[in-house]
Amino acid sequence: MNHRFVLILAASALAACGGARQAPIYDLRATPAPLEYAGEVYSMTTVETPGGEQEIESTTTIAMTVAYGSPTADGLPIEVVFSDFSTDAAGAPDLSGMYGLPFRGMVGEAGEVQLTESPELDVQGFDPASMLQAINPVVIPLPPSGHPADEAWPLQTSRDPGGGLTGVSTFDGSARFAADTVWNGISSNWVVSSGEVSTRASGAPAGAPGEVDLDTEGDSESMYAWDPARGLVLHVTVEVSMDGSVSTQGMVLPLTIDSKATYDLVE
C-alpha cells in the first residue's frame, strides 16, 4: 500500500463559538485509549500431490488492542497487544506466552508497519513478521491528502512473508471511497482497496518436510468501514485468492490459497 501517508494529530477544528460539530477525520491519529479489535482469519490451502489433493484448512481467532502515539519525524508510533491468537489447525504453535506483551513499531509514509520491538518467545513457529499480517489489516489505507478523494489512489507495498520464509510478498493496486453506509448504527464511509498480490519466498517453515520454495500470485480485496466522526476503523474484511506452486524435495506441486479475514472494533 505505497501511498503518501499523511499523519495528522489534530484532525478536528472548533469554531470560535461553542457547539460546533467536529470535522470529518480521514487520517490515522493518536488514540486517547487503545482500540480493541476482535478478528477471525479463515484459510484453505489445496496442494496437488502425486497421491492426490491435500487440503489444509485453518481458522485463527484474534483479539488485540491497537494504540497510536503522537506523530514523529519517522512516522506514527503504534503499539499492539494480543490477548488471543489461537489457531485450530493441527500442529499450530501455542502463542499464549505473548499475550499481554507489546509489539511496537512505526507506521510509515506508505502506510506500512515496521516493527521496532516484539516479545521474545521461545516457541517453534513464532514469527513476529507473521504477526504483522494480523496487524496490518486494521491500518487503513486512507487518502494521501487526508481528505475524501473522488478518484482512486495507488497503493503498493512489499513485506517479509513471515511464517519461517525469506523473500517478499507484494501488493500492487489502489484504494477508493465507495458508498456511505451505517455500520452497527454508526454513519461510516466504505473504503475499498483491491489489487494483485504475489509471494516469492523460500525457507523451512514449521511442519514442512524440508526446504521449500513458494511462488504464488493472485488477487486481494479489502473493505473498511471508517467512522469519519471519530477517525476509527469499525470493520475490515480482507479476501485473498492465489495460485502457484510449492517446490520441495525435487517436486513442484501446484497449489491454491484462499483466505478471508474479518475484524470488528469492540465497543
Secondary structure, DSSP 4 states (H G I P E B T S, - for coil): --------S------SSTTPPPPP--S----SSPEEEEEEEEEEEEEEETTEEEEEEEEEEEEEEEEE---BTTBEEEEEEEEEEEE-STT----GGGTTPEEEEEE-TTS-EEEEE------TT--HHHHHHHHGGGS----TTSS--SS-EEEEEEE--BTTEEEEEEEEEEEEEEEEEEETTEEEEEEEEEEEEEEEEEE--TT-SS-EEEEEEEEEEEEEEEETTTTEEEEEEEEEEEEEEEEETTEEEEEEEEEEEEEEE--
